[in-house]
Amino acid sequence: MQENIYEYIKTQETTFSTIFVPITNSFSWNFRNHVERCTNVASGHFHGSKNDGILPYDDIVSSIIDVAFRLEGFDVKDIVPYVDDIKENYKSFLIKKYHPQWAKENELDTFIDEVVESSIIYDLVLVKNINNVRPEVVNLQDIAFCDQTDILSGPICIRHEYSIPELLEFKGKWDDKKIDEVIVMARASKKVALANNQEVKTPGKYIECFELYGSFPESWLKDDGDPEKYVWQLHIINYYTASDGSKNGITLFKGKDKKMGLKFKALKIDTVRSKGRACGRSIVERLFEPQVWRNYSGIKLKKMLDASINLLQTDSEEYGNKKISELKENTIIKHEVGRPVTRIDMQLQNVGALQSYGVQMENSARTLGSASEASLGKNPVSGTPFALQSLIVQEGKGIHDYRQGKIATFFSDVLYKDWILKYLVEEMNNGKRFSEELSLDEMNEISDNMSVKYANDRIKASILSGKLPTKEEQVTLTQFFKEQFKKGGSRKFFEVLKEEINDIPVKVKMNIAGKQKDLARNADSLTNIIRTIMSNPQAIQQIPGLAKIFNQLLESSNLSPIDFTTITTLPEATQSPQGQLEASQVPQEAIESPLQTNNLTPTI
């Protein structure tokens, strides 16, 4: 290892770009090359050739990965936190209701999109913990160096281009004097990621910094440190060019840090075929070859079109070497005897074969990317049955459903478990008052519970005053409060008492399956089920075994039999619906102290 951290970073950055990792005897791999090529192909650019528009680039990748983005992504509403304690289970409701607001404040939907896109393009997602807010997806193009075989098994160095205002925000956290020193040397340009240190002129000034995490000798952390003792460290380094042309370093910050697994999390879906390299075999990498050969056919066609010119030949001395453009329109040429003017056959050859090959490569890319014509928004072949088309789309989503499940597991079992839930609970424990929309089921459940509580409070007050309400008055009072609560609308205010959610187990479940339901097919299933029920509602109970078959039908339709329990177990007698309550039915105590629904704040 180098004697100091400045030489170490410079050496490792150079090695990272030039050293390839041998995966097999015939294949080697480089992290930076992989990221650059995936970026180029995903962006519709040549890799290794100039993108100057001279050669045709027939992009067949963008539409395929757009399908993957859409099918593998999910929303914040599909993430459901809950309290995993039967005694504290009622607190799940408040956590569930506050989570969307916390997610919106911290742009969690954007974070999900970044995770999905990085996974699809590179098959590697590197997430950094930035404490108390949602984590950050590291742009793989900004990695100066890392362990190419396993990104979390060695040091990670991330390159930043800070503007002056961004760097000033670190005052009080880093070395203030060093920050002032490097700002003086700020340049009106920035280095472009993956562009071999090329710089682009900018109207503002920027400072290049290197953020290095890893286990290093203690002597790198302090002057009297033990060079044989390794500790986890964080260094923020800037380089400047001295008058003699040498590149020297300045330390803006250094200190002990968390272990790598507490600072970073990584997701790689293809862990088997890409064993031995940091990135998996992404969807974009699968499309490398189809894109190359699709461009090949396009380039060959362009050359043939360029060669297709209007060429004439003659032995005539008068018309030889004369430009056709010099002849006036409708001119009749009289050629010399035995020296006619004839056309040379420049007809294009094998155009159909090249076009067919290009289509073949496009179809191959769609297969590799699991993008059917329907998912690409193309109309099916005339005469294709709707049910068959729906089945094709559903089966074609299989690989995307698999990948989506892996990403969802990464969220629920890693990110939420280790980081996000802790920050969510900490914020709620500070005492939160917020408003949120309630569904119909939630309105009914809360109104039932709250109406009983408020009615009981009124009844207790009435009893203490010497009046004993009748049973009918108690029912009427409960119903009155329930109706008053519902009149306030579906948006209600909630309040979490300070430190009320301390020391309770909070977990999260992913409901992505619900998001991916085939709505059209479910609507058709529900229609058939309703028709069956309406035709003979008593048959399900009367015919032995029919209820079990009915439940199997519901399960095969991706519906929950629990939601239809009232059908399979119809009550013998049903209560008649109650009408609107009249004021005369409500006990006098409730009228004298009416329920103010706008001021009702469910609390824990």
N, C-alpha and C positions, 0 to 999 in steps of 0.2 A: 504494500500500500504506500502511496506517496507520503512525503514528509509533512505536507500541510494540505488543508482542505481545498485551497485555490488550485493547486496543481492537480489534485484528484478530480475535481469537476471538469477541468479542461481536457484531461486525458480520457476520462470516461465518455464525455460527449462525443469526442472524435471516434473512439472505438465503437460506440453505439451505432454510428452510421455506416461503418465499414465492415464490421464483423458479422458473418452469417452463421446461424446455428445449424449444425447438421441434424436433420430430422431422420433421414434414412441415408443409405449409401448413395442414392441418386437425387436427393432433394435436400436443399438447405433453405433457411428462412431467416429474414431480418425484420425486426419489429418496425423500424422506420420505413422500410420499403413497403411493407404490408399496408401500413396506415396511409402512405402516400398513394399507392395504387388504388386502394379501396376508395379513397377520397376522390381521385380523378375519375374512376369509373362511375361512382355514384353521382358525380357532378356532370357527367356527359363530356369528359375530356379525354384526349389521348394520353396514355402513359408512356413516356419515353419518346414522344414525337411532339413537334410543335403544333399548337392549337391555333393555327393562323388562318383557318378557313380554306386553305388550298386543297386539302384532302377531305373528303366527305366523312362525317362521323354520324352514323345512323344509330342514335341512342335507343336501345331496347331495354335498358336497365331501369331508368327512372320510373316508368309506369309500373314495373314489377315491384320495386321496393316501396312505391307509394301504396300499393295494395297491402304489402306487409306492414307498413306503418299503421294503416287503418285497422287491420285485423288483429294485430298483436298488441295494440294499445288498449288502455282501459282508463276509467275516470276515477276521480276521488270518491265519488258516491259508491263505487264498487269496493271500497275499503271500509270495513265496519269494525271499529274498536269496541271492546266490551270488557266488563269486569268479570274475571273468572273466579268468583267467590259467591256461593249460593246465599250467604248472609248479606253480602253487599251488592247483590245482583241489580237492585233497583238503580244503582248509580250508573249502570251501563247506559241508561237512557240519556243522561246529561252528557256523558263523554261522547256518545254517538252524535248528539245534536251539536256539540261544540266543535267537533272535529272538522266539519266542512268550513267553518269560519276560520279556524286556525290554518287549514290547508290553503284557503284563499289568500290569507295574509302572507303566507310564505311561498306562494306560487307553486304549490305542490303539483298541480296539473302540468305545468311546464317542466317540472323535474321528471315526472313520469314520461313525458314525451322525449326528453333528452336521454333517459335510460333506454327506452325502446329503440330510438334511432341509432344510438351508439352500438347496441347489441346487433341490430340488423346490418349495419354497415361494416363493423369491425369484428363482431362477436367478442367484444370485450367491453365491459362497463367498469370504470374505476370511479368509485365514489369516496369523497373525502368528508370527514366529520368536521364541521365548523362550529360546533357547540351552540346549543340552545335554539337553533333554527334548523330548517330542513337542510339535509346534506347537499353537497355540491358535486355534480358530475364533472370529472376532470376531462378536458379536451385532450384526446390522445395525441393530437398534433403538437401540443405544447410540452410533451414529455421530452426532456433533454436526454435522459437515459434512465434505464431500469434494468431489472433482470429479465432478459428476453425469454428465458425458459419458464419462469413463473413470476409474475409481476409482484406478488406479495412476499416473495422469499428473499428479496434483497433491497438495497437502497432505491429510493425513488426521487428523482430530481425533476422539478417542473419549472419551465421557463415562463416568466411573466414580462409583459411590456406595460409598466405602470405609467400613467400620466402623472403630472405633478400634483394635481388635486388628490388623486388616489393615494399617492405616496404620503402626502401630508396627513392623511387620515390615520396613519400608523404612528404618528407622534404620540409619545406617552407609552407606547407598547414596544417600539424598537428604540435604537440609539438615535436620539434627536439630532445630535451633532453630525453623525454620519449621514442622516437623511438630508440635512442642509448641504452637506458636502457633495453628495451625488446629484442633487438637484442642480447645482451650479454646472455640472458636466452633462446635463440633459441634452439630448440631440433632437433636432426637428425631423426625425425619421424613426421608423420602427422596422424590426426584422419580421419578415413574413414567415409563418410556420411552414416547415417542410420545403423552404425555398433556398436551401444551402446558404444560409446566412445572408441572403440578398436583402437589401433594405429598400423601403419605399419612402419617398419624401412625404411629410405630413405637415399640416398647418400648426399642430401642437407639438410639444416636446414630450419625449418619452425616456424612461430609464429601464434598461434591461436588468432583471433580477433573476436569480436562481434560488428556488426553494427546495432544500435538500432534507429528506428524512432518511433515517437509518441508524444502525448501531455502529458507532465509530469509537476510536480510542478516546479515553477521557481527556487526554492531553489536547485534543482538538477543541475541547469545551472550556478548559481553564489551563493556565500556564503551569500550575503545579499538579496537573492531573497525571494519572498513571497511564503511560502509553500501552501497557499490557491489559488494561481493564477496558472493556467495551460497555458503553451505555447508549440508550436510545436518545437521539439528539435531533434538533431542528436548527438549520442554518439558513439565513437569508443573505445571499452574496450578490455583490455588484462588481463588475469589472470595468476598468478604465485603461486607456492606452497612455502610457507615459511618454515623455518627450523623446526617449530613446527608442520608441516603437514597441516596447515590451507591454504585455497585458498583465496588469496587477489587480488584486482583489481587495474589496472593502467589505467588512462584515457589518451588516445593518442590524442583525439580531442573531443570537445563538443561545441555546438553553436546552435543558432536558425536556424530553417529550414522551408521549405515550408509546406503547408497543405498536408495531405496524398494524396488527389486527384491530386495535382500538382506534386507529387513525384512518385507516382505509378499509374498504370492502370492495371485492371484485366479483363480477359475474361473467362466466364463460360457459356458454351452453354446450358447445361441441367439445367435450372434454376427452373423448376417446380417440377420435381420428386426429386430433391436433395435440396429442400428448407430447410434451417436450417443447412447446412454444407458448408464449403468453396469450396470444389471441387464438380464438377458435377459427373454424372454417365458416365464415359468415355467408349470408345469402348473397351479398355482393361478390365475394370471392368465387362462389359457384358460377357466377355469370361472366367471369373473366374471359374464358375461351369462346363462348357463344358471341360475345361482343367483339372479340378480335376478328373472328371469321365472318361475322356480319359486316364489319368494316372492310374486310378484305374483298368481299364480293362487291361492295359499293365502290371501292377504289378501282377495281378492275373494270367495272362498268364506266366509271368516269374516264379512264384511259381510252376505252373503246370509243366513247362519245367524242373525246378530244381528237381521236384519229379519223373520225368520220367527217371527211371534208368533200367538197365538190371538186373533183379532179378530172381534167380533160387532157387528152394527148393528141398530137398531130406531128406530121413531118413537114408541114407547111412552113415556108420561110416567112410568110406574111403574118401568120397568127401565132407562130411559136413564141413562147415566153411573154405573151401578152396577157395582161390581167383581165379577167372576165368583167371586173367592175368598170373597165374602160369602155366596154361596149354599151351602146345605148339600148334601151328597151325596144323590143319588137324588131331587132335588127336581124336581117337575113344574111347569113354568111355564105359566100361562094368560095369553096375551097379549091385548091389546085387539083388537077387531075391526078388520081392515085394517091392523094395526100388528104384524106378526110379528117375531120375533127371528131374524135370519139370519146365517150365517157369511160373512165376506169371504174370498175365495180368496187365501191368502198362500203358495201352493205355490211352492217354489224353482224357478227357471227356469235352464236351461242348465248345471246342475250337472255333467252328464256331459261337456260340452265343456270346462269348466274343469279337471276332473280329467284328462281326456285330454291337455290342453295341458301340465299339470304332469308327466305321465308322459313326454311328448315331450321336455320340457326335461331330465328326468333321463336319458333315453336319449342325448340330445345330449351331456350332460356326460360320460357313460361313454365315448362315442366319442372326445371330445376328450382325455379322461384315459387312454385305452387301458385301460379296466377292463372286462373281460368279466364275464358273470354268474358263470362258473366261478371267476374270480380273486377275485370278491367273496364267494365261498362259497355261491352260490345254485345250487340243483339245476337241471340242464338240462331243457328241455321234454321231456315223455314221448315216448319213441321215438327220441331222438337217438342215433345210433350212437356207441360209445365212441371209435372212431378219429377220427370227425369232431369230437367234443367236444375230444379231445386236440389236434387240428390247430388248432381255433379258439383254444384257450388259448395254444398255441405261437406262432401268428401274432400274437395280441393282445399278446404280450410284446415284439414287435419294437422299438417305440419305447423301451421300458424297457431292453432290451438295448443299444440304441444309446447311451442316456444313461449306462447303467452303464459301458459301454466308455470314454466320455469321462471319467467320474470316475476310473476305474481308471488311465487314462493320466495324469491329473493327479497321482495318487499316485506312479506308477512313474517318470514322466519329469520331474516337478517336485519334489514334496515329498521323496520318498526320495532322489532324485539330489542335490538341493542341500542338504538339511538332515538328514533322519532317519538315513540310512546313516552319515553322518559321526559322529553322536552314538552310534550303535550300536557302531561300530568303536572309537571312543575308550573307551567303557566296557569293551569286551572286552579292549582293550590294557592295561587296568589289572590284568589277571589275574583270571580268573573261574573258579570251581568251581561247577558246577550239575548237577542231575539232570534227565533227560528220558526220556519213554517212546519206545521204538523200535518201528517197525513190523516185521512179519515179514521183509520184504525187507532192511531195515536190519540186523536181528539177524543174518541169514544173511551179509550182506556183511562186517559187522564181525567176526563170529566167524571167518569164513574168513581175514581178514587177520591178526587177532590170534593165532589158533591157529598160523599159520605162523610169526609172529614169536616167540612163546613157545616153540614146539617147536624152532626154530632156536637159540634161546638155550640150551636144555637140551642140544641136540645138540653145540653148540660146547663147552659145559662138559664133556660126556662125552668128546669127542675130546681135549680138553686133559688129561683125567685118564688118557688112554691107552686108552680104550675106543672102538671104532668101531661105531656102531649100524648095523644092517642097514637096507635100504630098507623092509622090512616094519615094522620098529620105528619108523622115521621117520613112516610113514603112520599107524600106530597112535597114536603120540604126538600127532600133529596132530589126529586125530579125538578123542582124549581131551580135549585142551584145549578143543576146539570144544564138546563136550558139557558140560564144566564151566562154560564161559562162559554157555551158554544156561540152565543150571540156576539162575543168579542172578536170573532174571526179566527182564522187558522194560524195567524202569526202570534206567538205568545212570547213573553219575556221569561227568562230563566236566570237564576242566580245560584252560583256555587259558593258555599261558605269557605272562608280561608282555611287552608290545610285540612279540608274535609276529606280529600282523596289521598291522604297520606297512607303509605304502607298497605296498599291494596293491590292485588295482582291484576294487571291490565294486559289483555292480549288483543290480537287483531285477526279477523278472518277476511278472506278475499271472496267477493261475490261475483267474480268475472263470468261465471257460467250463466248467471242471470242476464248479463249484458249481451251475451252472444246467442240468446235464444232466437230461433227462427220465428219471427213474429207472425208471418203469414201462415206458416204451418200450425202454430199454436192457435191462431184465430180459427182456422179450419177445424182443428181438434175440438176446441171449445164449442163451436157451432154444432158439431155432430153429437157431442156429449149432452148439450142442452136439449137437442131434439129427442135424444134417447130418454132423458129424464121426463120431458113434458109428455111424451107419448104414453108412459105408464109409470108414474112416480112411485107407486106402491110395489112394483114388481121387484125392485132391488132388495126389499126386505122380505118379500113373500117367497121368492124362489131361492132355495138353498144353493149356496156357492156363487150366486150372481154378484153379490157385493164384492167378493174376492176378485172375480173377473173384472168388475168395474174398476177396482183399485189398480189392477195390472194395466188396464187401458190408460188410466191417468198417468201412471209412471212411464209407460212407453211414449206418452205424448209430452214428456218433460214437465208434467204438472204434478203438484203435491197432493196426495190423497187426503192429507190433513185438512186442506182447504175445503174439502167436500164431505167432511165428516157428518155434517148435519143432514146430508142426503142419504147416506148409508145407514144412519141411525135416526130416522125421523121420530120426533117425539109423538107420543100418543095424543097429547092435547096441546094446542098452541094458544098462547095468550093473545087476546084481542089487543090491537094497537091502542095506546092511550091518546087521547086528544090533547089539545092545547090546554095548559093549566090556566085556570081563571084566578084572578087575584084573590077572590073570596076563599079559595081553597088553601091558600098559603097561610101558615100561622102568622099571627100578628107580629111576633118578634122578628121574623124575616123581613116583613114589610117595613117595620120601623128602622131596621138596620140592613138595608138591601145590599146584595152582593155586587161589588163593583168589579166587573170582569177586566176592565182595563188596568186595574191595579193588582190583579192577581199575578203573583210571581212564584211559580213552583221553585222550591228550594230544597237543597239537601241538608 
